[in-house]
Amino acid sequence: MYTNRMPEFICGGDKYEVGGPKLDSIGLRVAPVGLPPTIEAEGLTLKLKGHLHVTLVAIGKIIERHGVANPNFKDTVMADFCEFVRDNPIELVRYRDEYRFMWQDERRSVVVMCDVSNLDTFYNQLNAKWGLQLEYPPTHVTLYSLDGNLGVFMVDSSDVQNFSKPIPAPLQL
């Protein structure tokens, strides 16, 4: 998840991972099959990412965008997440036939939008506990990027509007 090292698994299994530049995002590992090593999109050749996931909770971006000052926020959210998924597993439900080209600074990527189970309930709990008004994230999998590693964060509808556009399906999942 935007780092050169492999993410670390959390919650006592091999499904949920913590990653990101500061190890401050929770992701769900996914493994679509049959993806070509490169695709063409918007006149660019993009490379398949090294490992694929759905970012479920971008804790660092939440802290940054919502001015969360509590120094225990990250650790508490991770612990609450692991407790939540014990009884309410968050699973990939389906890939949508919706692909988007993403850009931010020098980064470029292609994502497929997807649906996951139970994440809305976790966000409701997160909002209630911390007095936040977090938007349900636009769940997606970054499939391809310029370097095969760095994607673009897409954590709410403003990111979708400001840093992406729909594209024809470059492949079928």
PLY file of the C-alpha trace (Angstrom):
ply
format ascii 1.0
element vertex 173
property float x
property float y
property float z
element edge 172
property int vertex1
property int vertex2
end_header
0.00 0.00 0.00
2.22 2.81 -1.34
5.42 1.47 0.15
8.26 -0.64 -1.19
8.01 -3.13 1.66
5.23 -5.67 1.96
2.37 -4.70 4.25
2.02 -6.28 7.66
-1.02 -8.42 8.42
-3.21 -7.45 11.37
-6.16 -8.94 13.25
-4.49 -12.34 13.58
-4.76 -13.55 10.00
-3.67 -13.02 6.42
-6.64 -11.02 5.18
-6.34 -7.49 6.60
-3.13 -5.55 6.29
-1.66 -2.31 7.50
0.29 -0.36 4.92
0.75 3.07 3.43
3.71 5.42 3.60
3.42 5.66 7.38
1.82 2.23 7.98
-1.41 4.07 8.70
-3.95 2.51 6.32
-5.97 -0.69 6.73
-6.47 -2.76 3.60
-8.15 -5.95 2.48
-5.88 -8.18 0.38
-7.42 -9.24 -2.95
-6.13 -11.44 -5.75
-7.91 -11.07 -9.08
-6.57 -13.56 -11.62
-5.54 -13.27 -15.23
-4.40 -9.65 -15.23
-1.93 -8.73 -17.97
1.41 -7.25 -16.81
0.71 -3.93 -18.57
-2.22 -1.99 -20.04
-2.61 1.16 -22.11
-4.74 3.95 -20.63
-4.90 7.63 -21.52
-1.92 7.23 -23.84
0.28 5.72 -21.11
1.60 2.25 -20.48
0.79 1.29 -16.90
2.23 -1.65 -14.97
0.39 -4.16 -12.80
0.86 -3.36 -9.12
2.95 -5.70 -7.03
0.16 -6.65 -4.64
-3.48 -5.67 -4.68
-5.81 -4.53 -1.92
-8.90 -2.48 -1.15
-8.06 0.40 1.20
-10.70 0.17 3.91
-9.61 2.85 6.39
-7.02 5.47 5.41
-6.29 6.46 8.99
-3.47 8.87 8.15
-5.65 10.71 5.61
-8.50 10.88 8.16
-6.14 12.44 10.71
-4.84 14.89 8.12
-8.17 15.91 6.59
-10.25 16.04 9.75
-7.67 17.51 12.13
-7.73 14.57 14.54
-5.37 15.52 17.35
-5.69 12.46 19.61
-2.26 10.74 19.61
-3.93 7.35 20.19
-6.32 7.62 17.22
-4.39 5.31 14.88
-3.82 2.55 17.43
-7.40 2.78 18.73
-8.92 2.63 15.25
-6.78 -0.41 14.39
-7.79 -2.18 17.60
-11.47 -1.28 17.06
-11.23 -2.53 13.47
-9.82 -5.91 14.54
-12.51 -6.25 17.20
-15.21 -5.34 14.67
-14.14 -7.83 11.99
-14.17 -10.73 14.44
-17.99 -10.73 14.27
-18.49 -8.67 11.09
-15.99 -9.74 8.44
-15.32 -7.18 5.76
-15.19 -9.05 2.47
-14.99 -8.24 -1.21
-18.52 -8.61 -2.59
-17.86 -7.81 -6.24
-15.83 -5.82 -8.72
-18.02 -3.30 -10.51
-17.78 -2.73 -14.24
-16.48 0.76 -13.41
-12.90 1.71 -14.14
-11.32 5.09 -13.43
-8.08 6.73 -14.51
-6.51 8.49 -11.49
-3.92 11.25 -11.32
-2.23 13.27 -8.61
1.05 15.08 -8.98
3.23 12.75 -11.09
1.25 9.62 -10.19
-1.11 7.91 -12.63
-3.14 4.76 -12.08
-6.14 2.71 -13.17
-8.58 1.47 -10.54
-11.62 -0.76 -10.58
-14.42 0.19 -8.23
-15.73 -2.55 -5.95
-18.21 -3.30 -3.19
-17.32 -4.70 0.22
-19.50 -5.95 3.06
-19.91 -4.38 6.52
-17.60 -1.40 5.98
-20.48 1.06 6.25
-21.28 -0.23 9.74
-17.66 0.20 10.82
-17.63 3.79 9.53
-20.87 4.50 11.43
-19.20 3.26 14.61
-16.04 5.26 13.87
-18.07 8.43 13.35
-20.09 7.89 16.54
-17.07 7.12 18.71
-14.92 10.03 17.51
-17.61 12.61 16.70
-16.57 12.64 13.05
-18.59 12.88 9.86
-16.51 10.62 7.66
-17.91 9.78 4.26
-18.08 6.14 3.24
-14.96 5.66 1.08
-15.10 4.98 -2.66
-13.95 1.37 -2.40
-11.64 0.38 -5.21
-8.59 -1.66 -6.16
-5.65 0.10 -7.78
-4.69 -2.36 -10.49
-2.09 -0.48 -12.52
0.24 2.48 -12.04
3.13 4.08 -13.87
5.76 2.30 -11.82
3.75 -0.73 -10.71
3.86 0.50 -7.12
2.60 4.01 -6.33
-1.11 4.64 -6.75
-3.28 7.63 -5.88
-5.20 7.89 -2.59
-8.95 8.03 -3.15
-10.63 8.32 0.24
-13.82 10.31 -0.42
-16.02 11.71 -3.18
-13.88 14.85 -3.53
-10.93 12.67 -4.58
-13.14 10.93 -7.14
-14.24 14.31 -8.54
-10.82 16.00 -8.44
-8.40 13.23 -9.37
-10.20 10.73 -11.60
-12.33 10.18 -14.64
-14.23 7.15 -15.89
-12.59 5.15 -18.66
-13.74 2.24 -20.82
-13.01 -1.13 -19.26
-9.39 -2.00 -20.14
-10.06 -5.61 -19.03
-12.76 -7.72 -17.41
-12.56 -9.07 -13.88
0 1
1 2
2 3
3 4
4 5
5 6
6 7
7 8
8 9
9 10
10 11
11 12
12 13
13 14
14 15
15 16
16 17
17 18
18 19
19 20
20 21
21 22
22 23
23 24
24 25
25 26
26 27
27 28
28 29
29 30
30 31
31 32
32 33
33 34
34 35
35 36
36 37
37 38
38 39
39 40
40 41
41 42
42 43
43 44
44 45
45 46
46 47
47 48
48 49
49 50
50 51
51 52
52 53
53 54
54 55
55 56
56 57
57 58
58 59
59 60
60 61
61 62
62 63
63 64
64 65
65 66
66 67
67 68
68 69
69 70
70 71
71 72
72 73
73 74
74 75
75 76
76 77
77 78
78 79
79 80
80 81
81 82
82 83
83 84
84 85
85 86
86 87
87 88
88 89
89 90
90 91
91 92
92 93
93 94
94 95
95 96
96 97
97 98
98 99
99 100
100 101
101 102
102 103
103 104
104 105
105 106
106 107
107 108
108 109
109 110
110 111
111 112
112 113
113 114
114 115
115 116
116 117
117 118
118 119
119 120
120 121
121 122
122 123
123 124
124 125
125 126
126 127
127 128
128 129
129 130
130 131
131 132
132 133
133 134
134 135
135 136
136 137
137 138
138 139
139 140
140 141
141 142
142 143
143 144
144 145
145 146
146 147
147 148
148 149
149 150
150 151
151 152
152 153
153 154
154 155
155 156
156 157
157 158
158 159
159 160
160 161
161 162
162 163
163 164
164 165
165 166
166 167
167 168
168 169
169 170
170 171
171 172
